[in-house]
Amino acid sequence: MVPMVMTRLLLFDEFVQKLVAERNLEGFLRIPQSMVSRAKPDSIWQMLILAGALHNKQIRLLMSHYARPTYYSMLLSLFDLI
């Protein structure tokens, strides 16, 4: 059985991965606060800075890789400005 905390984290991770795949980084601004509170990610501030830095920029997703080696997860995404 997957612990409830892990389930909440996976929901957050899947949501973020979908936003990245859609190149919708501004969607980071609309992640429900309740989801952030439950998942307790430590990356939210970096995600918001990235969204602001690329605001109104045309980007292309070159690659994205997600891993959860233990209790934490990581998402690496490489973008190119068009």
N, C-alpha and C positions, 0 to 999 in steps of 0.2 A: 504494500500500500504506500502511496506517495503522501508524505506529510502535507498538511494544509498549507504551511508556509511555502513549500516547494511548488505546490499547485498555483499559488498566487504569483510567485516569481515567474513561472512558466507562462502564465497568461500575459504578464507584462512583457516578457521577452518576445512572445509571438506577436503581440501588438506592435512592438518597436520594429521587429524584423519586417513586418508587413509595410510599415511606413517607409522604411529604408528601401525596400524592394520597389515601392511605388515612387521613390524619389520625393516623398512628401515630408521633408524634414520639418516644415512648419507645423505638421501634425503633432510634433513633440510638444508644442504649446497647448494642445488640446487633449493631452493625456489626462484622463480623469484623476483628480486629486485623490480620490478614494483608491484607485488602482496603485498610484505611487505610494500612498501610505501603507497599503497592505504588502506590496512587494519590497519596499524599503531599498530601492536601488541607490547606490552611491554615485551613479553616473549622471543623474538627471541634470545637474548644473552644466556638465560638459556638453550634454546633448542640446541644451538650450543655447549655449554659446555657439555651437556649430550651426544651429538653425538660424541664429541671428547673423552670423558671418556670411552665410550663403543665401540670405534673404534676397529675393528678386534676381537670383543668378540662375542661369540655365545650367543644369548639371546632368552628367551621364554617370550612371553607376557602372563601374568597371568590374568590380567583384565585391562579394560580401561573404563572410564566413562567420558562423556562430558555433561556439563550443561551450560546453558546461562540464569541465573536467572533474569538478568536485562540487562543493556547495555554492560556488559562484559561477556566473556565466560571463562570457565575453563575446562581443560582436565587433568584428573588424570590417570596415567598409571603405572602399577606395572609390573616390569620385573624381571626375574630370570636369572642368569648366568647358562648356560648349561655346 
